[in-house]
Amino acid sequence: AKSQARPGPLTIARIIRSNSGESMSVRFVNFLAMAVALAALSGCETTDDSKCPLASALVDTASLTQLQSAHVPYTAQITKVSADCSVAKYEHTVSSSLDIEFSAARLSGGGSQNFDVPYFVAVTLGDRIISKHEYTAHFSFDPGQLVTQLSVSQDSPATRMEKGKRAYDYAVLVGFQLTKEQLEFNRTVGRYPK
């Protein structure tokens, strides 16, 4: 399991813009659903990390700064992504089990607060987005608490590998679903704003 990868700008923009249904045809979505069902019925083989898709945080989307006028109520970061995978030999599919670690901070203590932050898990092959799904990270601050941690276990849907491709040819990228302004902020001031 690696930490972070940086595809080209075109890939980053396409991943952020796309919704889970925009990058796939209905036929492909139905195919993926069938592949998941078949994988559940057939024997799966868990592989070692070197044979799994690269799992990483997408650099430009690994941090989020909530911008409200001149006030920044909180920031969030993806601090670690690790994974293992299962390969269904007969269906030629691969699925990854991700462990994602987040950290969030606020500038002042105050009372208890809860923030919901959208993030995505995308499967890519080269500069192509094979699939993308969006989820929500739920951050909770106790009264007076400035920093909170969150760990999430997330499974990526089974991906049918193309002819001649192996599991390690694919990548599983995790990032926050940023607005255009948030992405520009990251690129201007750096990934880890204070």
C-alpha positions in Angstrom: 0.0 0.0 0.0 1.4 3.3 -1.1 0.6 6.8 0.2 -0.1 9.2 -2.6 -0.1 9.4 -6.3 -0.3 12.3 -8.7 -2.0 11.7 -12.1 -1.9 14.5 -14.6 -4.1 17.6 -14.3 -6.6 16.3 -16.9 -7.2 13.2 -14.8 -7.6 15.1 -11.6 -10.1 17.5 -13.2 -12.1 14.6 -14.7 -12.2 12.7 -11.4 -13.4 15.7 -9.5 -16.0 16.7 -12.1 -17.4 13.3 -12.6 -20.3 11.8 -10.6 -20.5 8.1 -10.0 -22.9 7.7 -13.0 -21.3 10.2 -15.4 -18.2 8.2 -16.3 -20.0 4.9 -17.0 -22.7 3.8 -19.4 -25.8 2.1 -18.0 -24.6 -1.1 -19.7 -21.3 -0.9 -17.8 -23.0 -0.2 -14.5 -25.2 -3.3 -15.0 -22.1 -5.3 -15.9 -20.3 -4.2 -12.7 -23.3 -5.2 -10.6 -23.4 -8.7 -12.2 -19.6 -9.0 -11.7 -20.0 -8.2 -8.0 -22.7 -10.9 -7.7 -20.6 -13.5 -9.5 -17.6 -12.7 -7.4 -19.6 -13.3 -4.2 -20.6 -16.8 -5.5 -17.2 -17.8 -6.8 -14.0 -18.5 -5.0 -11.8 -15.4 -4.4 -8.1 -15.3 -3.9 -6.6 -12.6 -1.6 -3.3 -11.4 -3.1 -0.3 -9.7 -1.6 0.1 -5.9 -1.8 2.5 -6.1 -4.7 -0.2 -7.6 -6.9 -3.0 -5.3 -5.9 -4.1 -2.0 -7.4 -2.1 0.9 -6.1 -4.2 2.5 -3.3 -3.5 6.2 -2.6 -4.8 9.6 -1.8 -5.0 11.9 -4.9 -2.5 14.6 -3.9 -4.5 17.7 -5.0 -7.6 16.5 -3.3 -6.1 15.0 -0.1 -7.0 18.1 2.0 -10.1 20.2 2.3 -10.5 23.7 3.6 -14.1 24.8 4.2 -14.2 28.4 3.0 -16.8 30.7 4.4 -16.1 34.4 3.6 -12.9 35.2 5.6 -13.7 32.5 8.1 -12.4 28.9 8.0 -14.6 26.8 10.3 -12.5 23.6 9.8 -10.0 21.8 7.6 -9.8 18.1 6.9 -7.0 15.8 5.5 -6.7 12.3 4.3 -3.7 11.1 6.2 -3.4 7.5 5.1 -4.8 5.0 2.6 -4.0 1.3 2.8 -5.6 -1.6 1.0 -5.7 -5.3 0.2 -7.5 -6.9 -2.7 -9.3 -10.0 -3.8 -9.1 -11.4 -7.4 -11.8 -13.6 -8.8 -9.9 -15.7 -11.3 -12.7 -17.0 -13.4 -14.5 -13.6 -13.7 -11.2 -11.8 -14.1 -12.3 -9.1 -11.6 -10.5 -7.4 -8.7 -12.0 -5.6 -5.7 -10.1 -3.7 -3.0 -10.8 -3.3 0.7 -9.6 0.1 1.8 -8.7 1.5 5.2 -8.8 5.3 5.1 -7.6 7.6 7.9 -8.8 11.2 8.2 -8.0 14.1 10.4 -10.0 17.3 10.9 -9.1 20.5 12.8 -11.0 23.6 13.8 -9.5 26.9 14.8 -11.4 27.4 18.0 -12.8 25.0 20.6 -16.3 26.0 21.3 -19.1 23.5 21.8 -19.7 20.2 20.1 -19.9 20.2 16.3 -20.5 17.7 13.5 -19.3 18.1 9.9 -20.1 15.9 7.0 -17.4 15.9 4.3 -17.9 14.3 0.9 -15.1 12.1 -0.5 -14.7 9.7 -3.5 -13.1 6.4 -4.3 -12.2 6.1 -8.0 -10.7 3.2 -9.9 -8.5 4.2 -12.8 -6.5 2.6 -15.5 -3.8 4.9 -16.8 -5.6 8.2 -17.4 -9.0 6.6 -17.7 -11.6 6.7 -14.9 -13.2 3.2 -14.7 -15.5 3.9 -11.9 -16.1 6.5 -9.2 -18.3 6.4 -6.1 -18.9 9.2 -3.5 -19.2 8.7 0.2 -19.4 10.9 3.3 -17.0 11.2 6.2 -18.7 12.2 9.5 -16.5 14.3 11.8 -17.5 15.0 15.4 -15.9 17.4 17.7 -16.5 17.3 21.5 -16.7 20.6 23.4 -13.3 22.3 23.4 -11.8 19.7 21.0 -9.6 21.1 18.3 -8.6 18.0 16.4 -10.5 14.8 15.7 -9.5 11.6 13.9 -11.6 9.2 11.8 -10.9 5.8 10.4 -13.2 4.3 7.7 -13.2 0.9 6.1 -14.5 1.1 2.5 -14.8 -1.6 -0.2 -14.4 -0.6 -3.8 -16.8 -2.3 -6.3 -15.4 -5.3 -8.3 -13.7 -4.1 -11.5 -13.5 -6.4 -14.5 -9.9 -6.3 -15.7 -9.4 -5.7 -19.4 -7.7 -8.4 -21.5 -4.0 -8.5 -20.9 -4.3 -6.4 -17.7 -3.5 -7.4 -14.2 -4.8 -6.1 -10.9 -1.6 -4.1 -10.3 -2.2 -2.2 -13.6 -5.1 -0.4 -11.9 -5.2 2.3 -9.2 -7.7 3.1 -6.5 -7.6 6.8 -5.7 -9.2 8.5 -2.7 -9.9 12.2 -2.4 -12.3 14.9 -1.1 -15.0 15.9 -3.5 -13.8 19.5 -3.8 -15.5 22.6 -5.2 -13.5 24.5 -7.9 -12.6 27.1 -5.3 -11.3 24.5 -2.8 -9.2 22.8 -5.5 -7.7 26.2 -6.5 -7.1 27.0 -2.9 -5.1 23.7 -2.5 -3.0 24.4 -5.6 -2.3 28.0 -4.5 -1.4 27.6 -0.8 -0.4 24.0 -0.7 -2.1 20.7 0.3 -1.9 21.3 4.0 -3.2 24.8 4.9 -2.7 25.9 8.5 
